[in-house]
Amino acid sequence: MAIKKIGKQTVKLQNPPSIIGTATIVGPKEGEGPLKDYFDIVLEDDMWGQESFEKAEAKIQEEAIKLAISNANLSTSDIDYLFSGDLLNQITSSSYTARQLEIPYFGLYGACSTMTESLSLGAMAIDGGFANYVVCATSSHFSSAERQFRFPLEYGAQRPLTSQWTVTGAGATVLSATGNGPYITYITTGKIKDYGITDANNMGSAMAPAAIDTITQHFQDTGYSPDDYDLIITGDLAAVGKKILLDLMGKKGYDLSKNYTDCGVKIFDGVEQDTHAGGSGCACAAVVFNGYIYKEMIKGNLNRVLLVATGALHSPISTLQGESIPGIAHAVTIDNSLN
């Protein structure tokens, strides 16, 4: 019997896991953005001494995971499971990272929704009594993603104003069966939504319907309203998708104008840094959550947050074949207190 399921798509955790450590590593451009003071490590060189962008991404994820474990005052041998994924073919960054760490590993592909997918599954593992400590992580790299999904940088392609800038970085979260919070208390698993967008340079429009569907279902399942949250944040619809979400949620009767934003909007100054619509990539929600949101919760400036990471589940092959872009969004509620 699914005693922890409420409504259609939401789980209310009976033994909410505590976040006991996080870590973020970002590239030079991210380190020049509005959230620069929230990141643990800012790289001076996005190659980080490696031979390729892909190898650099794997190193970034590995070091973020090791730092999060250290920040939790644990060692890798204490971790029961690693839940991680990335954007590259066959999630190679995460798999090569797992090879180095030798932690029992679940490889995930949720595109840019991977941070909340990993948090969801990691929290369920702990709540179900299957683990004491898990790590949830993801990464992305501007240069590796560009040449896989769009064009090699050397091509010099023009980027339309709807395009987003893939975040170079990685974020990792350590969840524990015990601790003083913040806690993951609710999980709303999203459904794929596809409204026919085929433009790989317009991710915000492709993913916004999934975010709208998941947030709406979360409110219906839990009985919460927008006013119950200090912050509702998607990642990463950026400016285009954010506008769509606010408009359509308003038409559904939910006013999110006071406490909603998007990780892709927060991480860059779109004008000064010329990132067009804003940030994207698995690391976008990961570094904003594990950096900015987590640290603001520890300070007590945020007490309840709804994190809704969004993903575009397409591939280079599906795009070249003219397929539309399926979108997904998974939501987790993070509470400072269980009262």
CORURGI-V877807 format. One record per pair of residues at least 12 apart in sequence whose C-alpha atoms are under 8 Angstrom apart, sorted by the first residue. I is the first residue (numbers start at 1). J is the second residue. If there is no record, write none. Layout:
i: (I,I)
j: (J,J)
//
This chain:
i: (6,6,7,7,7,8,8,9,9,9,9,9,9,10,10,10,10,10,10,10,11,11,11,12,12,12,13,13,13,13,13,13,14,14,15,15,15,16,16,16,16,16,16,17,17,17,17,17,17,17,17,17,17,17,17,18,18,18,18,18,18,18,18,18,18,19,19,19,19,19,19,19,19,19,20,20,20,20,20,20,20,20,20,21,21,21,21,21,21,21,21,22,22,22,22,22,22,22,22,22,22,22,22,23,23,23,23,23,23,23,23,23,23,23,23,24,24,24,24,24,24,24,24,24,24,24,24,25,25,25,25,25,25,25,25,25,25,25,26,26,26,26,26,26,26,26,26,27,27,27,27,27,27,27,27,28,28,28,28,28,29,30,30,30,30,30,31,33,33,33,33,34,34,34,34,35,35,35,35,35,38,38,38,39,39,39,40,46,53,53,53,54,54,54,55,57,57,57,57,57,57,58,58,58,58,58,58,59,60,60,60,61,61,61,61,61,61,61,61,61,61,62,62,62,62,64,64,64,65,65,65,65,65,68,68,68,69,69,72,76,76,77,78,79,79,79,79,79,80,80,80,80,80,80,81,81,81,81,81,81,81,81,81,82,82,82,82,82,82,82,82,82,83,83,83,83,83,83,83,83,83,83,83,84,84,84,84,84,84,84,84,84,84,85,85,85,85,85,85,85,85,85,86,86,86,86,86,86,86,86,86,86,87,87,87,87,87,87,87,87,88,88,88,91,91,91,93,94,94,94,95,110,110,110,110,111,111,111,111,111,111,112,112,112,112,112,112,112,112,112,112,112,112,113,113,113,113,113,113,113,113,113,113,114,114,114,114,115,115,115,115,115,115,115,115,116,116,116,116,116,116,117,118,118,119,119,119,120,120,122,122,122,122,123,123,126,126,126,127,131,132,132,132,133,133,133,133,134,134,134,135,135,135,135,136,136,136,136,137,137,137,137,137,138,138,138,138,138,138,139,139,139,139,139,139,139,139,140,140,140,140,140,140,140,140,141,141,141,141,141,141,142,142,142,142,142,145,146,148,149,149,149,150,150,159,160,160,161,161,162,162,162,162,162,162,162,163,163,163,163,163,163,164,164,164,164,164,164,164,164,164,164,165,165,165,165,165,165,165,166,166,166,166,167,167,167,167,167,167,168,168,169,169,169,170,170,170,170,171,171,171,171,172,172,173,181,181,181,182,182,182,182,182,182,183,183,183,183,183,184,184,184,184,185,185,185,185,186,186,186,187,187,187,187,188,188,188,188,188,188,189,189,189,189,190,190,190,190,190,190,190,191,191,191,191,191,192,192,192,192,192,193,193,193,193,193,193,194,194,194,194,194,194,194,195,195,195,196,196,197,197,198,198,198,198,198,199,200,200,203,203,203,204,204,204,204,204,204,204,205,205,205,205,206,206,206,206,207,207,207,207,207,207,207,207,207,208,208,208,208,208,208,208,209,209,210,210,210,210,211,211,211,211,211,211,211,212,212,212,214,214,214,215,215,216,218,225,226,226,226,226,228,229,229,229,229,229,230,230,230,230,230,231,231,231,231,231,231,231,232,232,232,232,232,232,232,232,233,233,233,233,233,233,233,233,234,234,234,234,234,234,234,234,235,235,235,235,235,235,235,235,235,235,236,236,236,236,236,236,236,236,236,236,236,236,237,237,237,237,237,238,238,238,238,238,238,238,238,239,239,239,239,239,240,242,242,263,263,263,263,264,264,264,264,264,265,265,265,266,267,267,267,285,289,297,298,300,302,303,303,303,304,304,304,304,305,305,305,306,306,306,306,307,307,307,307,308,308,308,308,309,309,309,310,310,310,310,311,311,311,312,312,312,312,313,313,313,313,314)
j: (221,222,220,221,222,217,221,188,189,190,217,218,221,186,187,188,189,218,221,222,186,187,188,185,186,187,124,127,184,185,186,187,127,185,126,127,177,123,127,177,183,184,185,123,126,127,175,176,177,178,179,181,183,184,185,175,176,177,178,179,180,181,182,183,184,173,174,175,176,179,181,182,183,184,72,173,174,175,176,179,180,181,182,68,69,70,71,72,173,174,175,67,68,69,71,72,171,172,173,174,290,291,294,39,40,64,65,67,68,71,171,172,173,290,291,39,40,41,64,169,170,171,172,286,287,290,291,39,40,41,42,43,60,64,169,170,171,287,39,41,42,43,167,168,169,170,287,42,43,44,45,46,167,168,169,42,43,44,45,46,273,42,167,168,267,268,43,267,268,269,273,266,267,268,269,266,267,268,288,292,291,292,295,287,291,292,291,168,141,143,144,93,141,144,93,93,139,140,141,168,169,92,93,94,96,97,139,97,139,169,170,93,94,97,137,138,139,169,170,171,172,97,98,100,101,170,171,172,135,137,171,172,173,172,173,174,135,174,174,101,103,103,133,103,132,133,134,135,103,104,131,132,133,134,103,104,105,106,122,131,133,134,135,98,103,104,105,106,134,135,136,137,105,106,107,108,118,121,122,134,135,136,137,105,106,107,108,114,115,118,136,137,138,107,108,109,110,111,114,137,138,139,108,109,110,111,112,114,138,139,140,282,109,111,112,139,140,145,281,282,144,145,148,107,108,109,139,107,138,139,107,311,312,313,328,281,282,310,311,312,313,235,236,280,281,282,283,284,285,309,310,311,312,235,282,285,308,309,310,311,328,329,330,138,282,309,311,136,137,138,282,283,285,286,309,307,308,309,330,331,332,330,136,137,136,173,332,187,332,134,135,136,175,175,184,175,176,177,177,177,176,177,178,174,175,176,177,174,175,176,172,173,174,175,172,173,174,175,170,171,172,173,286,170,171,172,282,283,286,168,169,170,171,281,282,283,286,166,167,168,169,170,281,282,283,166,167,168,169,281,283,165,166,167,168,281,166,166,316,200,315,316,200,316,201,201,276,276,277,201,202,203,204,240,276,277,201,202,203,276,277,278,201,202,203,238,275,276,277,278,279,280,275,276,277,278,279,280,281,279,280,281,284,279,280,281,282,283,284,281,283,283,284,287,282,283,286,287,283,286,287,290,286,290,290,335,336,337,297,298,334,335,336,337,334,335,336,337,338,332,333,334,335,332,333,334,335,332,333,334,330,331,332,333,214,217,218,330,331,332,214,329,330,331,210,213,214,328,329,330,331,210,213,214,328,329,210,326,327,328,329,207,209,210,326,327,328,206,209,210,324,325,326,327,209,324,326,324,325,324,325,319,322,323,324,325,324,319,325,237,241,312,236,237,238,239,240,241,242,237,240,241,244,312,325,326,327,237,241,310,311,312,326,327,328,329,237,241,242,244,245,310,327,245,327,310,327,328,329,234,245,308,310,328,329,330,245,248,249,329,330,331,308,331,249,331,254,254,255,256,259,304,259,303,304,305,306,259,302,303,304,305,259,260,261,302,304,305,306,256,259,260,261,305,306,307,308,260,261,262,263,305,306,307,308,261,262,263,285,307,308,309,310,262,263,264,280,284,285,307,308,309,310,262,263,264,265,279,280,281,284,285,309,310,311,262,263,264,280,310,262,263,264,265,277,278,279,280,262,264,265,277,278,277,261,262,279,284,285,288,278,279,280,284,285,277,278,279,288,279,284,288,309,307,336,336,336,336,335,336,337,333,334,335,336,333,334,335,331,332,333,334,331,332,333,334,329,330,331,332,329,330,331,327,328,329,330,327,328,329,325,326,327,328,325,326,327,328,326)
//
